[in-house]
Amino acid sequence: ATNRSTQYILKNATKYSVFKTITIFKMGIMSLEGTIKDRAKNSSNAHFMLIDGMSKLMSENFKRCNSLEFYASDLKWKLIVRSDTVKGSVSFYLWITDSRCVGSNWEVTCSYTLSVVSQTGGPDICKPFTLAFNAKQDSWGYHSFITHEVLKKDGYLVNDRTVFSAEITEVKPKFLDVTGLSRNIGRAERLKLTEVSRNNSKFTWKISQFSSFDGEHHSSHEFTVGPRRWYLQMYPKGTSDGAGNSISLFLHASDYVTDVPKEATTAIYKLRVLDQRPKRNHREFNVEHQFSSNSRWGFYKMLPLEELHNASNGYLVNDEIYLGVEFLFISTSEFL
């Protein structure tokens, strides 16, 4: 009886939140973007990240979301939001990513506040810190910043969208070659999480006369999934750690389909060497990776050559091999 009562209360609380959302955002879905963009302009040392599709992070379809790089005191930083650290909670961290933070003796001390922004006029959830970033600890935050329960019912998750922010002040670097600590740029971004339609989620590359392939590597033709074009690249005799012992296989991110500027794409996908037997025991790896412009991600040791040439495995039949990728989810990030 107790469980039924609890379920009833939560169910009706959800309905109430939806009603409030319709009332407040009736003017249009873009008003939230405009609000955080204005807040960023009025705070030159803050960064706002709107996650559109928050339920996909909370259900752990996406394990983590990284913001775009932003400047505070002429140093580069990112925000990290995770769903897989503490069950039922969202983790939130600030990460220093500046390329000058190398070696073992650098240190950056700063004061900063991590926040989840209310979309219904209530108070933001704010947690202040004064901490030192260094080679041993380049990110700081909370493993359990906000629970799913609070996120859902108190105006922080509306229309499947949540806004995270960081404000960074009093930055004091040590042992860093940093001149003129003046570049503070308040920015806002939108990160959209999307499930890929099954009708357009798979690409298979058939390679005939595999044994006659010359050259170090070969690429498939480009194909489109989500907002950009992609292609597969294969090294038949391996490269780097896989040289001489494995097939190496990578997914490359190419151009965007439209001219609308996009800064980064995170893809969750499966990279495969297909088993051509009825058993369909594919060699398969699950990947989550953020692609910048013209970047790639895959495996130097995708499949050992010994396993490839073992006829009982079904990977190479009549000198033909099938390589494939299946996209599950894609995210895109862009500055507002």
Secondary structure, DSSP 8 states (H G I E B T S, - for coil): -HHHHHHHHHHHHHHHHHHHHHHHTTT-TTHHHHHHHHHHHT-TTEEEEEEE-HHHHHTTSSSEEE---EEETTEEEEEEEESSSSTTEEEEEEEE--TT--SSS-EEEEEEEEEEE-SSSS--EEEEEEEEEESS--EEEEEEEEEHHHHHHTTS-BTTEEEEEEEEEEEEEES-----------EEEEEEEEE--GGGSEEEEEESSGGG--SS-EE---EEETTEEEEEEEETT--GGGTTTEEEEEEEEEEESSSS---EEEEEEEEEE---STT---EEEEEEEEE-TT-EEEEEEEEEHHHHT-GGG-SSBTTBEEEEEEEEEEEEEEE-
